[in-house]
Amino acid sequence: MKIKSILLLFLFCFISINLLAQDENGGMASLMRSNGRIYVVVAVVLLILAGLILYLVRLDKKISKLEKDN
């Protein structure tokens, strides 16, 4: 019962956060889109994501090599 109430609380928190994020005129996203800065943000996010994926692939190869040697 306690777990259900905690999960319900988190669900309601996420729903309310989503509702507060809605803006009538687009807010920061439309401003960044009009200035062309949204592409810089997308490029940085993609670069960070690519770096994380590359790191995980290299780490997996190293771990596999250690397991094979052992």
Secondary structure, DSSP 8 states (H G I E B T S, - for coil): -HHHHHHHHHHHHHHHHHHHT--TT-HHHHHHHHHTTHHHHHHHHHHHHHHHHHHHHHHHHHHHHHHHH-
